[in-house]
Amino acid sequence: MAKLTIVAHIKAHADKMELVKAELKKLVAPTLAEEGCLQYDLHQDNDDPSLFMFYENWESRALWQKHMAAPHLAAYSKAVEGAVKEFIVHEMTHIT
């Protein structure tokens, strides 16, 4: 089975950028320890610092979906409620 690549874009409200950044950074360590997580890299846009991106690789879609229900993601969602302007997730299949 092909691994799953996730590209997630998180756009914070400008006045909440540092809050969102701090909460996103908290996700990295526990996610990397999850079953099936192969890569979980957080990026911040150089021209628009309120835009963040996760580049993720997972062994399977099922394990990624398990991640999406993890307690640390629920805590993140609660902490940034009202601070995120846009959240877009692209599920992609690694082909080469």
Backbone as ProteinMPNN parsed JSONL, in Angstrom:
{"seq_chain_A": "MAKLTIVAHIKAHADKMELVKAELKKLVAPTLAEEGCLQYDLHQDNDDPSLFMFYENWESRALWQKHMAAPHLAAYSKAVEGAVKEFIVHEMTHIT", "coords_chain_A": {"N_chain_A": [[0.838, -1.182, 0.0], [0.506, 2.24, -0.784], [2.153, 4.949, 0.794], [0.684, 7.667, 2.681], [0.602, 11.064, 2.015], [0.298, 14.138, 3.592], [-0.576, 17.475, 3.182], [-1.014, 20.223, 4.937], [-2.519, 23.312, 5.332], [-2.525, 26.063, 7.414], [-4.014, 28.957, 8.277], [-3.6, 31.652, 10.227], [-5.377, 34.173, 12.107], [-4.099, 37.421, 11.881], [-3.524, 38.766, 14.313], [-3.401, 36.674, 16.056], [-1.35, 35.053, 15.449], [1.061, 34.278, 16.838], [0.062, 32.771, 18.96], [-1.183, 30.624, 17.583], [1.067, 29.564, 16.288], [2.638, 28.724, 18.504], [0.946, 26.745, 19.56], [0.801, 24.952, 17.419], [3.446, 24.078, 17.313], [3.532, 22.55, 19.619], [2.323, 20.214, 18.803], [4.129, 18.663, 17.411], [6.123, 16.863, 18.688], [4.489, 14.842, 20.13], [3.081, 13.827, 17.941], [5.056, 12.814, 16.213], [5.731, 10.61, 17.692], [3.656, 8.903, 17.339], [2.088, 5.878, 16.192], [2.781, 4.911, 12.914], [3.47, 7.417, 11.931], [5.634, 8.888, 9.771], [6.866, 11.217, 9.009], [6.699, 14.604, 10.018], [6.57, 17.659, 9.539], [6.736, 21.033, 10.378], [6.138, 24.176, 8.931], [6.675, 27.708, 8.309], [5.456, 30.384, 6.452], [7.581, 32.494, 4.542], [6.92, 35.001, 3.48], [4.392, 35.54, 4.43], [3.847, 35.45, 7.55], [1.683, 34.52, 9.024], [0.806, 32.241, 7.924], [0.944, 28.788, 8.01], [2.331, 25.518, 7.436], [1.969, 22.041, 7.443], [3.891, 19.303, 6.514], [3.456, 16.051, 5.981], [4.036, 12.551, 6.333], [2.609, 9.39, 6.287], [2.176, 5.966, 7.246], [-0.231, 4.821, 6.513], [-3.613, 5.673, 5.522], [-5.497, 5.06, 7.452], [-4.002, 5.13, 9.849], [-3.323, 7.823, 9.879], [-5.866, 8.934, 10.17], [-6.447, 8.01, 12.701], [-4.604, 9.55, 14.097], [-5.771, 12.067, 13.679], [-7.816, 11.979, 15.485], [-6.6, 12.077, 17.894], [-5.831, 12.904, 21.347], [-4.057, 15.126, 21.693], [-4.489, 16.61, 19.4], [-7.129, 17.368, 19.735], [-6.839, 19.002, 21.973], [-5.272, 21.034, 20.85], [-7.109, 22.092, 18.967], [-9.045, 23.175, 20.681], [-7.503, 25.101, 22.015], [-6.877, 26.933, 19.99], [-9.256, 27.884, 19.108], [-11.206, 30.055, 17.238], [-8.966, 31.47, 16.464], [-7.861, 30.608, 14.13], [-8.023, 31.268, 10.783], [-8.301, 29.906, 8.372], [-8.245, 26.507, 7.308], [-6.854, 24.062, 5.477], [-6.66, 20.892, 4.09], [-4.767, 18.627, 2.227], [-4.925, 15.469, 0.991], [-2.659, 13.21, -0.177], [-1.261, 10.846, -2.472], [1.716, 9.137, -2.445], [3.686, 8.718, -5.243], [6.167, 8.271, -6.442]], "CA_chain_A": [[0.0, 0.0, 0.0], [1.266, 3.489, -0.87], [2.028, 5.795, 1.981], [-0.162, 8.846, 2.538], [1.226, 12.358, 2.283], [-0.65, 15.189, 3.957], [-0.113, 18.857, 3.174], [-2.049, 20.972, 5.652], [-2.28, 24.76, 5.404], [-3.221, 26.685, 8.535], [-3.905, 30.413, 8.185], [-4.01, 32.267, 11.492], [-5.686, 35.601, 12.107], [-2.818, 38.105, 12.088], [-3.301, 39.086, 15.729], [-3.333, 35.413, 16.812], [-0.297, 34.27, 14.809], [1.995, 33.685, 17.8], [-0.687, 31.737, 19.675], [-1.323, 29.471, 16.696], [2.404, 29.002, 16.106], [3.013, 28.018, 19.73], [0.118, 25.543, 19.695], [1.215, 24.023, 16.364], [4.726, 23.504, 17.716], [3.248, 21.541, 20.643], [1.834, 18.99, 18.163], [5.184, 17.933, 16.709], [6.701, 15.728, 19.431], [3.584, 13.704, 20.32], [2.703, 13.243, 16.657], [6.169, 11.998, 15.736], [5.758, 9.378, 18.48], [2.481, 8.091, 17.01], [2.216, 4.762, 15.266], [2.55, 5.206, 11.508], [3.962, 8.726, 11.514], [6.965, 8.794, 9.179], [7.406, 12.573, 8.885], [5.726, 15.602, 10.463], [7.375, 18.879, 9.494], [5.992, 22.293, 10.451], [6.778, 25.28, 8.214], [6.033, 29.018, 8.364], [5.697, 31.098, 5.201], [8.538, 33.6, 4.661], [6.288, 36.27, 3.109], [3.171, 35.707, 5.217], [4.108, 34.663, 8.763], [0.459, 33.968, 9.611], [0.507, 31.016, 7.181], [1.745, 27.645, 8.421], [2.085, 24.313, 6.657], [2.526, 20.757, 7.856], [4.164, 18.301, 5.486], [3.388, 14.826, 6.761], [3.971, 11.253, 5.668], [2.018, 8.364, 7.156], [2.192, 4.613, 6.69], [-1.541, 4.53, 5.925], [-4.677, 6.642, 5.799], [-6.124, 4.669, 8.724], [-3.181, 5.636, 10.949], [-3.477, 9.283, 9.881], [-7.177, 9.231, 10.741], [-6.294, 7.791, 14.147], [-3.916, 10.767, 14.538], [-6.711, 13.19, 13.676], [-8.691, 11.833, 16.659], [-5.738, 12.01, 19.081], [-6.098, 13.928, 22.368], [-3.28, 16.352, 21.515], [-5.138, 17.412, 18.362], [-8.325, 17.96, 20.354], [-6.355, 20.1, 22.82], [-4.883, 22.104, 19.927], [-8.33, 22.706, 18.428], [-9.655, 23.981, 21.743], [-6.608, 26.227, 22.317], [-6.84, 27.926, 18.903], [-10.619, 28.194, 18.677], [-11.376, 31.453, 16.863], [-7.687, 32.074, 16.07], [-7.506, 30.107, 12.803], [-8.873, 31.844, 9.733], [-8.528, 28.911, 7.323], [-7.542, 25.241, 7.474], [-7.034, 23.272, 4.26], [-5.883, 19.659, 4.105], [-4.668, 17.886, 0.977], [-4.483, 14.085, 1.142], [-1.982, 12.892, -1.422], [-0.633, 9.536, -2.554], [3.105, 9.165, -2.91], [3.739, 7.873, -6.444], [7.549, 7.922, -6.802]], "C_chain_A": [[0.886, 1.25, 0.0], [1.084, 4.294, 0.407], [1.179, 7.024, 1.655], [0.644, 10.085, 2.891], [0.116, 13.362, 2.549], [0.069, 16.528, 3.854], [-1.256, 19.673, 3.762], [-1.634, 22.431, 5.757], [-3.151, 25.331, 6.516], [-2.971, 28.19, 8.458], [-4.465, 31.005, 9.47], [-4.487, 33.692, 11.251], [-4.395, 36.309, 12.519], [-2.519, 38.373, 13.568], [-3.204, 37.851, 16.627], [-2.208, 34.513, 16.311], [0.619, 33.576, 15.813], [1.325, 32.59, 18.626], [-0.769, 30.47, 18.824], [0.03, 28.787, 16.5], [2.828, 28.179, 17.322], [2.233, 26.713, 19.878], [0.474, 24.509, 18.624], [2.52, 23.328, 16.744], [4.541, 22.407, 18.764], [2.802, 20.205, 20.046], [2.962, 18.094, 17.665], [5.672, 16.704, 17.479], [5.711, 14.578, 19.633], [3.172, 13.047, 19.004], [3.809, 12.355, 16.11], [6.258, 10.667, 16.48], [4.591, 8.445, 18.153], [2.823, 6.969, 16.045], [1.917, 5.234, 13.84], [3.031, 6.551, 11.03], [5.409, 8.59, 11.037], [7.657, 10.153, 9.121], [6.311, 13.554, 9.285], [6.475, 16.92, 10.616], [6.478, 20.112, 9.457], [6.804, 23.395, 9.786], [5.977, 26.564, 8.425], [6.428, 29.768, 7.1], [6.617, 32.3, 5.421], [7.91, 34.958, 4.354], [5.041, 36.577, 3.933], [3.31, 34.865, 6.49], [2.86, 34.129, 9.468], [0.029, 32.672, 8.92], [1.494, 29.924, 7.574], [1.391, 26.451, 7.546], [2.722, 23.123, 7.36], [2.723, 19.919, 6.608], [4.341, 16.992, 6.24], [3.428, 13.597, 5.858], [3.559, 10.215, 6.697], [2.071, 7.021, 6.452], [0.878, 4.276, 6.006], [-2.534, 5.631, 6.28], [-5.342, 6.336, 7.141], [-5.328, 5.201, 9.912], [-3.226, 7.159, 11.016], [-4.824, 9.671, 10.494], [-7.174, 9.006, 12.252], [-5.62, 9.017, 14.772], [-4.894, 11.933, 14.648], [-7.679, 13.14, 14.864], [-7.899, 11.826, 17.965], [-6.039, 13.145, 20.064], [-5.3, 15.217, 22.173], [-3.832, 17.217, 20.38], [-6.412, 18.064, 18.883], [-7.931, 19.137, 21.232], [-5.941, 21.3, 21.979], [-6.133, 22.845, 19.427], [-8.998, 23.621, 19.444], [-8.815, 25.245, 21.997], [-6.643, 27.316, 21.256], [-8.233, 28.283, 18.385], [-10.77, 29.696, 18.441], [-10.108, 32.141, 16.383], [-7.254, 31.669, 14.662], [-8.536, 30.606, 11.794], [-9.252, 30.791, 8.69], [-7.681, 27.674, 7.603], [-7.867, 24.379, 6.263], [-6.107, 22.068, 4.327], [-5.946, 19.002, 2.727], [-4.15, 16.485, 1.324], [-3.899, 13.666, -0.206], [-1.326, 11.513, -1.333], [0.756, 9.688, -3.133], [3.225, 8.212, -4.105], [5.158, 7.551, -6.909], [8.477, 8.151, -5.658]], "O_chain_A": [[1.894, 1.304, 0.704], [0.012, 4.313, 1.011], [0.989, 7.368, 0.489], [1.287, 10.143, 3.939], [-0.875, 13.424, 1.822], [1.174, 16.696, 4.369], [-2.324, 19.797, 3.162], [-0.535, 22.745, 6.215], [-4.362, 25.108, 6.551], [-1.828, 28.635, 8.563], [-5.653, 30.875, 9.763], [-4.054, 34.345, 10.301], [-3.683, 35.842, 13.408], [-1.381, 38.22, 14.012], [-2.951, 37.974, 17.825], [-2.121, 33.348, 16.699], [0.922, 32.394, 15.648], [1.959, 31.588, 18.956], [-0.459, 29.377, 19.296], [0.118, 27.56, 16.543], [3.321, 27.061, 17.176], [2.796, 25.693, 20.277], [0.449, 23.309, 18.898], [2.677, 22.128, 16.52], [5.307, 21.443, 18.795], [2.893, 19.173, 20.711], [2.769, 16.888, 17.512], [5.629, 15.597, 16.942], [6.053, 13.434, 19.336], [2.939, 11.839, 18.961], [3.54, 11.267, 15.601], [6.805, 9.699, 15.951], [4.548, 7.315, 18.641], [3.715, 7.088, 15.204], [0.901, 5.886, 13.601], [3.006, 6.814, 9.828], [6.294, 8.222, 11.808], [8.884, 10.234, 9.177], [5.144, 13.368, 8.941], [6.954, 17.249, 11.701], [5.582, 20.222, 8.621], [8.0, 23.539, 10.038], [4.774, 26.527, 8.683], [7.6, 29.786, 6.722], [6.444, 33.042, 6.388], [8.332, 35.968, 4.918], [4.679, 37.74, 4.111], [2.93, 33.694, 6.501], [2.978, 33.357, 10.42], [-0.986, 32.077, 9.283], [2.709, 30.101, 7.486], [0.297, 26.377, 6.986], [3.864, 23.189, 7.813], [1.841, 19.834, 5.753], [5.265, 16.845, 7.04], [2.906, 13.62, 4.744], [4.08, 10.166, 7.811], [2.017, 6.942, 5.224], [0.863, 3.53, 5.027], [-2.322, 6.411, 7.209], [-5.707, 7.251, 7.879], [-5.917, 5.675, 10.884], [-3.171, 7.727, 12.107], [-4.904, 10.635, 11.256], [-7.832, 9.737, 12.992], [-6.017, 9.468, 15.846], [-4.843, 12.699, 15.611], [-8.291, 14.152, 15.207], [-8.469, 11.593, 19.031], [-6.456, 14.227, 19.651], [-5.812, 16.3, 22.458], [-3.659, 18.435, 20.398], [-6.732, 19.191, 18.508], [-8.613, 20.162, 21.238], [-6.218, 22.444, 22.339], [-6.194, 24.073, 19.466], [-9.46, 24.709, 19.104], [-9.366, 26.331, 22.173], [-6.462, 28.493, 21.57], [-8.365, 28.915, 17.337], [-10.498, 30.505, 19.329], [-10.165, 33.286, 15.936], [-6.386, 32.308, 14.069], [-9.739, 30.394, 11.938], [-10.375, 30.78, 8.186], [-6.548, 27.776, 8.074], [-9.022, 24.009, 6.049], [-4.913, 22.207, 4.59], [-7.017, 18.841, 2.142], [-3.064, 16.341, 1.884], [-4.562, 13.758, -1.24], [-0.897, 11.078, -0.264], [0.943, 10.298, -4.185], [2.902, 7.03, -3.989], [5.335, 6.631, -7.707], [9.678, 7.911, -5.779]]}, "name": "protein", "num_of_chains": 1, "seq": "MAKLTIVAHIKAHADKMELVKAELKKLVAPTLAEEGCLQYDLHQDNDDPSLFMFYENWESRALWQKHMAAPHLAAYSKAVEGAVKEFIVHEMTHIT"}
